[in-house]
Amino acid sequence: MTRSILIAAFSITALVAGAAHADDRARVEQERTVSAAKTDFNNPGQVKMLYKRITAAAEAVCHSELSDPITANEDAACTRQAVSGAVREINAPQLSALDGQVNDRASAYAMNDRQH
């Protein structure tokens, strides 16, 4: 599969601190390209490595320098959306299954957190 995916465009934005005031926030679009060209989608190890590269790129794009809890939640949501968008764009069942497993675990963890 010789395809590069672009993690960004309209759906991936990262919060950065505004230059005028520390409390101001502005949305800035950033992007990273992750190549899936040499990925053998029949090899679970290669699929997992591609998923890790996509996740790392999404985290780099979505990470903001602010450290408050609201921003951390926004960064995490941005990362999830970026990864899921890239996975949809690649459209490989093995990668989609891995993304589903990761999101199911994250949802189960969040639900368990709310019950305590």
Biopython code that builds the backbone (N, CA, C, O; Angstrom):
import numpy as np
from Bio.PDB.StructureBuilder import StructureBuilder

atoms = [
    (1, "MET", "N", (0.854, -1.166, 0.000)),
    (1, "MET", "CA", (0.000, 0.000, 0.000)),
    (1, "MET", "C", (0.902, 1.231, 0.000)),
    (1, "MET", "O", (1.602, 1.491, 0.978)),
    (2, "THR", "N", (0.885, 1.981, -1.089)),
    (2, "THR", "CA", (1.732, 3.166, -1.167)),
    (2, "THR", "C", (0.860, 4.398, -0.979)),
    (2, "THR", "O", (0.367, 4.992, -1.938)),
    (3, "ARG", "N", (0.689, 4.751, 0.244)),
    (3, "ARG", "CA", (-0.178, 5.868, 0.580)),
    (3, "ARG", "C", (0.411, 6.597, 1.780)),
    (3, "ARG", "O", (0.877, 5.963, 2.727)),
    (4, "SER", "N", (0.394, 7.890, 1.745)),
    (4, "SER", "CA", (0.753, 8.683, 2.918)),
    (4, "SER", "C", (-0.531, 9.245, 3.489)),
    (4, "SER", "O", (-1.426, 9.653, 2.750)),
    (5, "ILE", "N", (-0.614, 9.262, 4.776)),
    (5, "ILE", "CA", (-1.798, 9.852, 5.381)),
    (5, "ILE", "C", (-1.404, 11.171, 6.022)),
    (5, "ILE", "O", (-0.294, 11.328, 6.529)),
    (6, "LEU", "N", (-2.296, 12.073, 5.991)),
    (6, "LEU", "CA", (-2.061, 13.382, 6.570)),
    (6, "LEU", "C", (-2.899, 13.491, 7.826)),
    (6, "LEU", "O", (-4.128, 13.437, 7.776)),
    (7, "ILE", "N", (-2.230, 13.643, 8.938)),
    (7, "ILE", "CA", (-2.950, 13.826, 10.197)),
    (7, "ILE", "C", (-3.042, 15.329, 10.400)),
    (7, "ILE", "O", (-2.071, 15.962, 10.815)),
    (8, "ALA", "N", (-4.188, 15.897, 10.113)),
    (8, "ALA", "CA", (-4.402, 17.306, 10.353)),
    (8, "ALA", "C", (-5.601, 17.795, 9.593)),
    (8, "ALA", "O", (-6.728, 17.370, 9.846)),
    (9, "ALA", "N", (-5.355, 18.699, 8.650)),
    (9, "ALA", "CA", (-6.372, 19.327, 7.831)),
    (9, "ALA", "C", (-7.439, 19.977, 8.697)),
    (9, "ALA", "O", (-7.119, 20.686, 9.651)),
    (10, "PHE", "N", (-8.698, 19.740, 8.372)),
    (10, "PHE", "CA", (-9.755, 20.465, 9.060)),
    (10, "PHE", "C", (-10.063, 19.935, 10.447)),
    (10, "PHE", "O", (-10.567, 20.684, 11.284)),
    (11, "SER", "N", (-9.776, 18.665, 10.721)),
    (11, "SER", "CA", (-10.234, 18.089, 11.975)),
    (11, "SER", "C", (-9.208, 18.101, 13.091)),
    (11, "SER", "O", (-9.561, 17.868, 14.247)),
    (12, "ILE", "N", (-7.944, 18.368, 12.778)),
    (12, "ILE", "CA", (-6.912, 18.314, 13.797)),
    (12, "ILE", "C", (-6.416, 19.721, 14.087)),
    (12, "ILE", "O", (-5.736, 20.337, 13.267)),
    (13, "THR", "N", (-6.761, 20.207, 15.241)),
    (13, "THR", "CA", (-6.261, 21.502, 15.677)),
    (13, "THR", "C", (-5.702, 21.352, 17.074)),
    (13, "THR", "O", (-6.162, 20.520, 17.856)),
    (14, "ALA", "N", (-4.721, 22.152, 17.377)),
    (14, "ALA", "CA", (-4.107, 22.102, 18.702)),
    (14, "ALA", "C", (-4.222, 23.467, 19.355)),
    (14, "ALA", "O", (-4.094, 24.495, 18.690)),
    (15, "LEU", "N", (-4.459, 23.473, 20.642)),
    (15, "LEU", "CA", (-4.510, 24.733, 21.379)),
    (15, "LEU", "C", (-3.103, 25.215, 21.675)),
    (15, "LEU", "O", (-2.249, 24.444, 22.115)),
    (16, "VAL", "N", (-2.871, 26.481, 21.434)),
    (16, "VAL", "CA", (-1.602, 27.090, 21.835)),
    (16, "VAL", "C", (-1.918, 28.377, 22.574)),
    (16, "VAL", "O", (-2.963, 28.988, 22.350)),
    (17, "ALA", "N", (-1.031, 28.783, 23.443)),
    (17, "ALA", "CA", (-1.252, 30.014, 24.205)),
    (17, "ALA", "C", (-1.183, 31.215, 23.275)),
    (17, "ALA", "O", (-0.333, 31.275, 22.387)),
    (18, "GLY", "N", (-2.078, 32.165, 23.483)),
    (18, "GLY", "CA", (-2.055, 33.384, 22.695)),
    (18, "GLY", "C", (-0.853, 34.239, 23.051)),
    (18, "GLY", "O", (-0.374, 34.198, 24.184)),
    (19, "ALA", "N", (-0.363, 35.010, 22.099)),
    (19, "ALA", "CA", (0.834, 35.813, 22.333)),
    (19, "ALA", "C", (0.550, 37.027, 23.214)),
    (19, "ALA", "O", (1.420, 37.449, 23.976)),
    (20, "ALA", "N", (-0.647, 37.592, 23.122)),
    (20, "ALA", "CA", (-0.937, 38.815, 23.854)),
    (20, "ALA", "C", (-1.138, 38.582, 25.351)),
    (20, "ALA", "O", (-0.612, 39.337, 26.168)),
    (21, "HIS", "N", (-1.879, 37.564, 25.712)),
    (21, "HIS", "CA", (-2.170, 37.292, 27.116)),
    (21, "HIS", "C", (-1.997, 35.807, 27.387)),
    (21, "HIS", "O", (-2.291, 34.974, 26.530)),
    (22, "ALA", "N", (-1.522, 35.480, 28.571)),
    (22, "ALA", "CA", (-1.314, 34.068, 28.922)),
    (22, "ALA", "C", (-2.635, 33.306, 28.967)),
    (22, "ALA", "O", (-2.662, 32.099, 28.728)),
    (23, "ASP", "N", (-3.738, 34.007, 29.275)),
    (23, "ASP", "CA", (-5.030, 33.335, 29.378)),
    (23, "ASP", "C", (-5.743, 33.194, 28.037)),
    (23, "ASP", "O", (-6.712, 32.443, 27.931)),
    (24, "ASP", "N", (-5.281, 33.901, 27.024)),
    (24, "ASP", "CA", (-5.908, 33.795, 25.706)),
    (24, "ASP", "C", (-5.510, 32.475, 25.058)),
    (24, "ASP", "O", (-4.381, 32.009, 25.209)),
    (25, "ARG", "N", (-6.450, 31.884, 24.341)),
    (25, "ARG", "CA", (-6.159, 30.646, 23.619)),
    (25, "ARG", "C", (-6.584, 30.822, 22.175)),
    (25, "ARG", "O", (-7.628, 31.410, 21.890)),
    (26, "ALA", "N", (-5.783, 30.317, 21.284)),
    (26, "ALA", "CA", (-6.100, 30.387, 19.864)),
    (26, "ALA", "C", (-5.968, 28.997, 19.263)),
    (26, "ALA", "O", (-5.092, 28.227, 19.654)),
    (27, "ARG", "N", (-6.820, 28.685, 18.333)),
    (27, "ARG", "CA", (-6.724, 27.409, 17.624)),
    (27, "ARG", "C", (-5.778, 27.591, 16.441)),
    (27, "ARG", "O", (-5.921, 28.513, 15.638)),
    (28, "VAL", "N", (-4.823, 26.698, 16.360)),
    (28, "VAL", "CA", (-3.845, 26.738, 15.279)),
    (28, "VAL", "C", (-3.804, 25.361, 14.644)),
    (28, "VAL", "O", (-3.658, 24.360, 15.345)),
    (29, "GLU", "N", (-3.932, 25.297, 13.325)),
    (29, "GLU", "CA", (-3.855, 24.009, 12.654)),
    (29, "GLU", "C", (-2.406, 23.595, 12.483)),
    (29, "GLU", "O", (-1.564, 24.386, 12.059)),
    (30, "GLN", "N", (-2.132, 22.357, 12.816)),
    (30, "GLN", "CA", (-0.813, 21.775, 12.619)),
    (30, "GLN", "C", (-1.010, 20.444, 11.925)),
    (30, "GLN", "O", (-2.098, 19.870, 11.978)),
    (31, "GLU", "N", (0.030, 19.949, 11.275)),
    (31, "GLU", "CA", (-0.107, 18.665, 10.612)),
    (31, "GLU", "C", (1.188, 17.876, 10.627)),
    (31, "GLU", "O", (2.280, 18.437, 10.720)),
    (32, "ARG", "N", (1.045, 16.592, 10.536)),
    (32, "ARG", "CA", (2.167, 15.659, 10.425)),
    (32, "ARG", "C", (1.772, 14.621, 9.384)),
    (32, "ARG", "O", (0.600, 14.257, 9.285)),
    (33, "THR", "N", (2.720, 14.150, 8.622)),
    (33, "THR", "CA", (2.474, 13.096, 7.647)),
    (33, "THR", "C", (3.083, 11.799, 8.154)),
    (33, "THR", "O", (4.234, 11.767, 8.590)),
    (34, "VAL", "N", (2.304, 10.737, 8.094)),
    (34, "VAL", "CA", (2.769, 9.411, 8.497)),
    (34, "VAL", "C", (2.601, 8.500, 7.290)),
    (34, "VAL", "O", (1.502, 8.378, 6.748)),
    (35, "SER", "N", (3.677, 7.868, 6.872)),
    (35, "SER", "CA", (3.625, 6.989, 5.707)),
    (35, "SER", "C", (3.244, 5.571, 6.114)),
    (35, "SER", "O", (3.765, 5.021, 7.085)),
    (36, "ALA", "N", (2.328, 4.998, 5.351)),
    (36, "ALA", "CA", (1.941, 3.599, 5.538)),
    (36, "ALA", "C", (2.453, 2.764, 4.371)),
    (36, "ALA", "O", (2.015, 1.631, 4.169)),
    (37, "ALA", "N", (3.381, 3.330, 3.605)),
    (37, "ALA", "CA", (3.830, 2.719, 2.351)),
    (37, "ALA", "C", (4.425, 1.330, 2.519)),
    (37, "ALA", "O", (4.171, 0.458, 1.688)),
    (38, "LYS", "N", (5.192, 1.099, 3.546)),
    (38, "LYS", "CA", (5.871, -0.187, 3.692)),
    (38, "LYS", "C", (5.206, -1.089, 4.727)),
    (38, "LYS", "O", (5.796, -2.074, 5.170)),
    (39, "THR", "N", (3.996, -0.755, 5.104)),
    (39, "THR", "CA", (3.298, -1.536, 6.121)),
    (39, "THR", "C", (2.632, -2.753, 5.494)),
    (39, "THR", "O", (1.860, -2.627, 4.544)),
    (40, "ASP", "N", (2.933, -3.925, 6.027)),
    (40, "ASP", "CA", (2.250, -5.162, 5.645)),
    (40, "ASP", "C", (1.079, -5.328, 6.607)),
    (40, "ASP", "O", (1.268, -5.679, 7.771)),
    (41, "PHE", "N", (-0.119, -5.077, 6.117)),
    (41, "PHE", "CA", (-1.294, -5.104, 6.986)),
    (41, "PHE", "C", (-1.700, -6.513, 7.402)),
    (41, "PHE", "O", (-2.618, -6.679, 8.206)),
    (42, "ASN", "N", (-1.033, -7.520, 6.868)),
    (42, "ASN", "CA", (-1.248, -8.899, 7.321)),
    (42, "ASN", "C", (-0.312, -9.264, 8.466)),
    (42, "ASN", "O", (-0.393, -10.365, 9.011)),
    (43, "ASN", "N", (0.579, -8.341, 8.831)),
    (43, "ASN", "CA", (1.530, -8.559, 9.912)),
    (43, "ASN", "C", (1.089, -7.722, 11.119)),
    (43, "ASN", "O", (1.231, -6.499, 11.098)),
    (44, "PRO", "N", (0.556, -8.360, 12.171)),
    (44, "PRO", "CA", (0.058, -7.610, 13.333)),
    (44, "PRO", "C", (1.106, -6.697, 13.967)),
    (44, "PRO", "O", (0.766, -5.621, 14.461)),
    (45, "GLY", "N", (2.366, -7.109, 13.960)),
    (45, "GLY", "CA", (3.424, -6.273, 14.530)),
    (45, "GLY", "C", (3.615, -4.985, 13.750)),
    (45, "GLY", "O", (3.813, -3.921, 14.336)),
    (46, "GLN", "N", (3.555, -5.083, 12.417)),
    (46, "GLN", "CA", (3.695, -3.884, 11.594)),
    (46, "GLN", "C", (2.479, -2.969, 11.734)),
    (46, "GLN", "O", (2.616, -1.745, 11.729)),
    (47, "VAL", "N", (1.307, -3.553, 11.857)),
    (47, "VAL", "CA", (0.093, -2.751, 12.055)),
    (47, "VAL", "C", (0.187, -1.994, 13.376)),
    (47, "VAL", "O", (-0.152, -0.814, 13.450)),
    (48, "LYS", "N", (0.650, -2.681, 14.415)),
    (48, "LYS", "CA", (0.797, -2.053, 15.731)),
    (48, "LYS", "C", (1.826, -0.918, 15.680)),
    (48, "LYS", "O", (1.624, 0.130, 16.294)),
    (49, "MET", "N", (2.927, -1.124, 14.951)),
    (49, "MET", "CA", (3.950, -0.068, 14.826)),
    (49, "MET", "C", (3.395, 1.143, 14.075)),
    (49, "MET", "O", (3.660, 2.283, 14.458)),
    (50, "LEU", "N", (2.630, 0.906, 13.012)),
    (50, "LEU", "CA", (2.007, 2.013, 12.285)),
    (50, "LEU", "C", (1.057, 2.768, 13.208)),
    (50, "LEU", "O", (1.037, 3.998, 13.207)),
    (51, "TYR", "N", (0.279, 2.043, 13.988)),
    (51, "TYR", "CA", (-0.657, 2.677, 14.920)),
    (51, "TYR", "C", (0.098, 3.539, 15.930)),
    (51, "TYR", "O", (-0.340, 4.641, 16.262)),
    (52, "LYS", "N", (1.223, 3.038, 16.414)),
    (52, "LYS", "CA", (2.043, 3.817, 17.358)),
    (52, "LYS", "C", (2.578, 5.081, 16.692)),
    (52, "LYS", "O", (2.617, 6.139, 17.319)),
    (53, "ARG", "N", (2.993, 4.984, 15.425)),
    (53, "ARG", "CA", (3.501, 6.166, 14.712)),
    (53, "ARG", "C", (2.384, 7.182, 14.487)),
    (53, "ARG", "O", (2.596, 8.386, 14.629)),
    (54, "ILE", "N", (1.203, 6.699, 14.139)),
    (54, "ILE", "CA", (0.053, 7.592, 13.963)),
    (54, "ILE", "C", (-0.275, 8.285, 15.284)),
    (54, "ILE", "O", (-0.514, 9.492, 15.318)),
    (55, "THR", "N", (-0.285, 7.515, 16.365)),
    (55, "THR", "CA", (-0.590, 8.076, 17.684)),
    (55, "THR", "C", (0.450, 9.108, 18.097)),
    (55, "THR", "O", (0.097, 10.162, 18.625)),
    (56, "ALA", "N", (1.721, 8.819, 17.865)),
    (56, "ALA", "CA", (2.788, 9.768, 18.219)),
    (56, "ALA", "C", (2.642, 11.061, 17.422)),
    (56, "ALA", "O", (2.821, 12.150, 17.968)),
    (57, "ALA", "N", (2.318, 10.948, 16.135)),
    (57, "ALA", "CA", (2.127, 12.143, 15.314)),
    (57, "ALA", "C", (0.923, 12.940, 15.804)),
    (57, "ALA", "O", (0.977, 14.168, 15.870)),
    (58, "ALA", "N", (-0.150, 12.256, 16.143)),
    (58, "ALA", "CA", (-1.344, 12.941, 16.648)),
    (58, "ALA", "C", (-1.057, 13.639, 17.969)),
    (58, "ALA", "O", (-1.501, 14.766, 18.190)),
    (59, "GLU", "N", (-0.314, 12.970, 18.847)),
    (59, "GLU", "CA", (0.044, 13.595, 20.127)),
    (59, "GLU", "C", (0.904, 14.834, 19.907)),
    (59, "GLU", "O", (0.733, 15.837, 20.600)),
    (60, "ALA", "N", (1.826, 14.772, 18.949)),
    (60, "ALA", "CA", (2.676, 15.930, 18.659)),
    (60, "ALA", "C", (1.850, 17.094, 18.123)),
    (60, "ALA", "O", (2.091, 18.248, 18.477)),
    (61, "VAL", "N", (0.880, 16.790, 17.273)),
    (61, "VAL", "CA", (0.029, 17.830, 16.701)),
    (61, "VAL", "C", (-0.909, 18.410, 17.757)),
    (61, "VAL", "O", (-1.147, 19.618, 17.785)),
    (62, "CYS", "N", (-1.430, 17.565, 18.609)),
    (62, "CYS", "CA", (-2.473, 17.988, 19.548)),
    (62, "CYS", "C", (-1.949, 18.505, 20.877)),
    (62, "CYS", "O", (-2.694, 19.138, 21.625)),
    (63, "HIS", "N", (-0.698, 18.253, 21.184)),
    (63, "HIS", "CA", (-0.151, 18.668, 22.479)),
    (63, "HIS", "C", (-0.045, 20.186, 22.555)),
    (63, "HIS", "O", (0.471, 20.833, 21.645)),
    (64, "SER", "N", (-0.538, 20.734, 23.642)),
    (64, "SER", "CA", (-0.398, 22.171, 23.870)),
    (64, "SER", "C", (0.534, 22.377, 25.056)),
    (64, "SER", "O", (0.793, 21.453, 25.827)),
    (65, "GLU", "N", (1.018, 23.567, 25.184)),
    (65, "GLU", "CA", (1.965, 23.874, 26.262)),
    (65, "GLU", "C", (1.261, 24.158, 27.587)),
    (65, "GLU", "O", (1.913, 24.274, 28.625)),
    (66, "LEU", "N", (-0.049, 24.269, 27.553)),
    (66, "LEU", "CA", (-0.804, 24.556, 28.768)),
    (66, "LEU", "C", (-1.010, 23.268, 29.553)),
    (66, "LEU", "O", (-1.173, 22.197, 28.968)),
    (67, "SER", "N", (-1.001, 23.373, 30.870)),
    (67, "SER", "CA", (-1.062, 22.154, 31.679)),
    (67, "SER", "C", (-2.290, 22.070, 32.586)),
    (67, "SER", "O", (-2.289, 21.303, 33.549)),
    (68, "ASP", "N", (-3.323, 22.835, 32.299)),
    (68, "ASP", "CA", (-4.520, 22.748, 33.136)),
    (68, "ASP", "C", (-5.360, 21.531, 32.723)),
    (68, "ASP", "O", (-5.224, 21.042, 31.601)),
    (69, "PRO", "N", (-6.221, 21.042, 33.615)),
    (69, "PRO", "CA", (-7.005, 19.830, 33.328)),
    (69, "PRO", "C", (-7.915, 19.947, 32.104)),
    (69, "PRO", "O", (-8.079, 18.978, 31.363)),
    (70, "ILE", "N", (-8.495, 21.102, 31.891)),
    (70, "ILE", "CA", (-9.380, 21.276, 30.736)),
    (70, "ILE", "C", (-8.587, 21.120, 29.447)),
    (70, "ILE", "O", (-9.023, 20.430, 28.525)),
    (71, "THR", "N", (-7.434, 21.754, 29.379)),
    (71, "THR", "CA", (-6.599, 21.652, 28.189)),
    (71, "THR", "C", (-6.101, 20.228, 27.991)),
    (71, "THR", "O", (-6.026, 19.751, 26.858)),
    (72, "ALA", "N", (-5.760, 19.548, 29.073)),
    (72, "ALA", "CA", (-5.315, 18.152, 28.964)),
    (72, "ALA", "C", (-6.419, 17.286, 28.365)),
    (72, "ALA", "O", (-6.145, 16.420, 27.534)),
    (73, "ASN", "N", (-7.660, 17.511, 28.778)),
    (73, "ASN", "CA", (-8.792, 16.767, 28.210)),
    (73, "ASN", "C", (-8.991, 17.098, 26.739)),
    (73, "ASN", "O", (-9.280, 16.214, 25.933)),
    (74, "GLU", "N", (-8.837, 18.379, 26.388)),
    (74, "GLU", "CA", (-8.968, 18.787, 24.988)),
    (74, "GLU", "C", (-7.864, 18.161, 24.140)),
    (74, "GLU", "O", (-8.113, 17.715, 23.020)),
    (75, "ASP", "N", (-6.641, 18.130, 24.679)),
    (75, "ASP", "CA", (-5.522, 17.504, 23.964)),
    (75, "ASP", "C", (-5.801, 16.023, 23.719)),
    (75, "ASP", "O", (-5.564, 15.513, 22.624)),
    (76, "ALA", "N", (-6.306, 15.337, 24.744)),
    (76, "ALA", "CA", (-6.604, 13.907, 24.617)),
    (76, "ALA", "C", (-7.709, 13.667, 23.587)),
    (76, "ALA", "O", (-7.630, 12.728, 22.794)),
    (77, "ALA", "N", (-8.734, 14.513, 23.600)),
    (77, "ALA", "CA", (-9.823, 14.374, 22.628)),
    (77, "ALA", "C", (-9.316, 14.635, 21.214)),
    (77, "ALA", "O", (-9.682, 13.924, 20.277)),
    (78, "CYS", "N", (-8.480, 15.646, 21.063)),
    (78, "CYS", "CA", (-7.878, 15.955, 19.770)),
    (78, "CYS", "C", (-7.078, 14.759, 19.259)),
    (78, "CYS", "O", (-7.183, 14.392, 18.089)),
    (79, "THR", "N", (-6.282, 14.156, 20.135)),
    (79, "THR", "CA", (-5.461, 13.001, 19.757)),
    (79, "THR", "C", (-6.343, 11.843, 19.313)),
    (79, "THR", "O", (-6.076, 11.224, 18.283)),
    (80, "ARG", "N", (-7.392, 11.543, 20.079)),
    (80, "ARG", "CA", (-8.298, 10.445, 19.707)),
    (80, "ARG", "C", (-8.937, 10.695, 18.347)),
    (80, "ARG", "O", (-9.030, 9.786, 17.522)),
    (81, "GLN", "N", (-9.377, 11.934, 18.114)),
    (81, "GLN", "CA", (-10.010, 12.267, 16.837)),
    (81, "GLN", "C", (-9.017, 12.157, 15.686)),
    (81, "GLN", "O", (-9.359, 11.660, 14.613)),
    (82, "ALA", "N", (-7.791, 12.619, 15.905)),
    (82, "ALA", "CA", (-6.773, 12.566, 14.857)),
    (82, "ALA", "C", (-6.439, 11.127, 14.493)),
    (82, "ALA", "O", (-6.360, 10.779, 13.315)),
    (83, "VAL", "N", (-6.243, 10.294, 15.506)),
    (83, "VAL", "CA", (-5.905, 8.890, 15.260)),
    (83, "VAL", "C", (-7.056, 8.199, 14.541)),
    (83, "VAL", "O", (-6.840, 7.515, 13.541)),
    (84, "SER", "N", (-8.264, 8.370, 15.037)),
    (84, "SER", "CA", (-9.413, 7.715, 14.411)),
    (84, "SER", "C", (-9.627, 8.198, 12.980)),
    (84, "SER", "O", (-9.993, 7.410, 12.108)),
    (85, "GLY", "N", (-9.403, 9.482, 12.735)),
    (85, "GLY", "CA", (-9.524, 10.012, 11.376)),
    (85, "GLY", "C", (-8.495, 9.413, 10.434)),
    (85, "GLY", "O", (-8.813, 9.069, 9.296)),
    (86, "ALA", "N", (-7.263, 9.287, 10.907)),
    (86, "ALA", "CA", (-6.211, 8.686, 10.084)),
    (86, "ALA", "C", (-6.512, 7.218, 9.815)),
    (86, "ALA", "O", (-6.307, 6.732, 8.703)),
    (87, "VAL", "N", (-6.994, 6.514, 10.828)),
    (87, "VAL", "CA", (-7.339, 5.093, 10.667)),
    (87, "VAL", "C", (-8.456, 4.939, 9.637)),
    (87, "VAL", "O", (-8.400, 4.049, 8.789)),
    (88, "ARG", "N", (-9.470, 5.804, 9.707)),
    (88, "ARG", "CA", (-10.557, 5.753, 8.713)),
    (88, "ARG", "C", (-10.019, 6.015, 7.317)),
    (88, "ARG", "O", (-10.433, 5.365, 6.357)),
    (89, "GLU", "N", (-9.093, 6.969, 7.195)),
    (89, "GLU", "CA", (-8.544, 7.316, 5.889)),
    (89, "GLU", "C", (-7.752, 6.158, 5.286)),
    (89, "GLU", "O", (-7.841, 5.910, 4.084)),
    (90, "ILE", "N", (-6.991, 5.455, 6.098)),
    (90, "ILE", "CA", (-6.214, 4.315, 5.608)),
    (90, "ILE", "C", (-7.142, 3.172, 5.213)),
    (90, "ILE", "O", (-6.879, 2.465, 4.240)),
    (91, "ASN", "N", (-8.227, 2.989, 5.963)),
    (91, "ASN", "CA", (-9.264, 2.019, 5.628)),
    (91, "ASN", "C", (-8.733, 0.586, 5.528)),
    (91, "ASN", "O", (-9.015, -0.122, 4.561)),
    (92, "ALA", "N", (-7.966, 0.170, 6.531)),
    (92, "ALA", "CA", (-7.462, -1.202, 6.617)),
    (92, "ALA", "C", (-8.141, -1.877, 7.808)),
    (92, "ALA", "O", (-8.032, -1.384, 8.931)),
    (93, "PRO", "N", (-8.833, -2.987, 7.591)),
    (93, "PRO", "CA", (-9.572, -3.639, 8.678)),
    (93, "PRO", "C", (-8.723, -3.947, 9.913)),
    (93, "PRO", "O", (-9.200, -3.815, 11.040)),
    (94, "GLN", "N", (-7.479, -4.354, 9.709)),
    (94, "GLN", "CA", (-6.621, -4.705, 10.842)),
    (94, "GLN", "C", (-6.324, -3.476, 11.700)),
    (94, "GLN", "O", (-6.323, -3.555, 12.929)),
    (95, "LEU", "N", (-6.075, -2.350, 11.050)),
    (95, "LEU", "CA", (-5.791, -1.110, 11.767)),
    (95, "LEU", "C", (-7.051, -0.600, 12.467)),
    (95, "LEU", "O", (-6.985, -0.111, 13.594)),
    (96, "SER", "N", (-8.188, -0.716, 11.800)),
    (96, "SER", "CA", (-9.461, -0.305, 12.399)),
    (96, "SER", "C", (-9.779, -1.138, 13.635)),
    (96, "SER", "O", (-10.264, -0.612, 14.636)),
    (97, "ALA", "N", (-9.504, -2.438, 13.562)),
    (97, "ALA", "CA", (-9.749, -3.316, 14.710)),
    (97, "ALA", "C", (-8.875, -2.917, 15.894)),
    (97, "ALA", "O", (-9.343, -2.896, 17.033)),
    (98, "LEU", "N", (-7.613, -2.602, 15.633)),
    (98, "LEU", "CA", (-6.704, -2.180, 16.701)),
    (98, "LEU", "C", (-7.186, -0.876, 17.325)),
    (98, "LEU", "O", (-7.174, -0.731, 18.547)),
    (99, "ASP", "N", (-7.606, 0.068, 16.499)),
    (99, "ASP", "CA", (-8.119, 1.341, 17.009)),
    (99, "ASP", "C", (-9.363, 1.106, 17.866)),
    (99, "ASP", "O", (-9.527, 1.743, 18.906)),
    (100, "GLY", "N", (-10.230, 0.204, 17.439)),
    (100, "GLY", "CA", (-11.420, -0.125, 18.220)),
    (100, "GLY", "C", (-11.067, -0.712, 19.575)),
    (100, "GLY", "O", (-11.694, -0.380, 20.581)),
    (101, "GLN", "N", (-10.061, -1.588, 19.607)),
    (101, "GLN", "CA", (-9.630, -2.181, 20.876)),
    (101, "GLN", "C", (-9.087, -1.114, 21.816)),
    (101, "GLN", "O", (-9.411, -1.108, 23.003)),
    (102, "VAL", "N", (-8.270, -0.223, 21.297)),
    (102, "VAL", "CA", (-7.681, 0.839, 22.119)),
    (102, "VAL", "C", (-8.782, 1.746, 22.664)),
    (102, "VAL", "O", (-8.766, 2.095, 23.844)),
    (103, "ASN", "N", (-9.729, 2.129, 21.821)),
    (103, "ASN", "CA", (-10.814, 3.009, 22.266)),
    (103, "ASN", "C", (-11.742, 2.313, 23.250)),
    (103, "ASN", "O", (-12.252, 2.953, 24.169)),
    (104, "ASP", "N", (-11.972, 1.008, 23.075)),
    (104, "ASP", "CA", (-12.796, 0.261, 24.035)),
    (104, "ASP", "C", (-12.141, 0.233, 25.406)),
    (104, "ASP", "O", (-12.817, 0.394, 26.422)),
    (105, "ARG", "N", (-10.818, 0.029, 25.443)),
    (105, "ARG", "CA", (-10.105, 0.017, 26.725)),
    (105, "ARG", "C", (-10.163, 1.386, 27.383)),
    (105, "ARG", "O", (-10.357, 1.488, 28.594)),
    (106, "ALA", "N", (-9.995, 2.440, 26.589)),
    (106, "ALA", "CA", (-10.043, 3.797, 27.138)),
    (106, "ALA", "C", (-11.430, 4.098, 27.694)),
    (106, "ALA", "O", (-11.552, 4.712, 28.754)),
    (107, "SER", "N", (-12.475, 3.672, 26.993)),
    (107, "SER", "CA", (-13.846, 3.897, 27.465)),
    (107, "SER", "C", (-14.114, 3.126, 28.747)),
    (107, "SER", "O", (-14.723, 3.655, 29.677)),
    (108, "ALA", "N", (-13.663, 1.884, 28.800)),
    (108, "ALA", "CA", (-13.861, 1.072, 30.003)),
    (108, "ALA", "C", (-13.143, 1.690, 31.191)),
    (108, "ALA", "O", (-13.676, 1.698, 32.301)),
    (109, "TYR", "N", (-11.946, 2.206, 30.971)),
    (109, "TYR", "CA", (-11.186, 2.846, 32.039)),
    (109, "TYR", "C", (-11.917, 4.093, 32.530)),
    (109, "TYR", "O", (-12.026, 4.319, 33.735)),
    (110, "ALA", "N", (-12.417, 4.899, 31.598)),
    (110, "ALA", "CA", (-13.125, 6.123, 31.974)),
    (110, "ALA", "C", (-14.402, 5.799, 32.742)),
    (110, "ALA", "O", (-14.724, 6.476, 33.718)),
    (111, "MET", "N", (-15.125, 4.780, 32.315)),
    (111, "MET", "CA", (-16.355, 4.396, 33.013)),
    (111, "MET", "C", (-16.039, 3.891, 34.420)),
    (111, "MET", "O", (-16.770, 4.204, 35.360)),
    (112, "ASN", "N", (-14.986, 3.133, 34.579)),
    (112, "ASN", "CA", (-14.579, 2.630, 35.887)),
    (112, "ASN", "C", (-14.179, 3.788, 36.793)),
    (112, "ASN", "O", (-14.447, 3.769, 37.994)),
    (113, "ASP", "N", (-13.538, 4.790, 36.212)),
    (113, "ASP", "CA", (-13.112, 5.969, 36.961)),
    (113, "ASP", "C", (-14.321, 6.710, 37.534)),
    (113, "ASP", "O", (-14.266, 7.203, 38.661)),
    (114, "ARG", "N", (-15.393, 6.790, 36.780)),
    (114, "ARG", "CA", (-16.577, 7.527, 37.217)),
    (114, "ARG", "C", (-17.359, 6.784, 38.288)),
    (114, "ARG", "O", (-18.099, 7.401, 39.053)),
    (115, "GLN", "N", (-17.205, 5.477, 38.352)),
    (115, "GLN", "CA", (-17.970, 4.691, 39.313)),
    (115, "GLN", "C", (-17.376, 4.762, 40.709)),
    (115, "GLN", "O", (-18.048, 4.390, 41.671)),
    (116, "HIS", "N", (-16.150, 5.222, 40.856)),
    (116, "HIS", "CA", (-15.510, 5.265, 42.174)),
    (116, "HIS", "C", (-15.567, 6.624, 42.788)),
    (116, "HIS", "O", (-15.072, 6.822, 43.897)),
]
sb = StructureBuilder()
sb.init_structure("model")
sb.init_model(0)
sb.init_chain("A")
sb.init_seg("    ")
for serial, (resi, resn, name, xyz) in enumerate(atoms, 1):
    if name == "N":
        sb.init_residue(resn, " ", resi, " ")
    sb.init_atom(name, np.array(xyz, "f"), 0.0, 1.0, " ", f" {name:<3s}", serial, name[0])
structure = sb.get_structure()
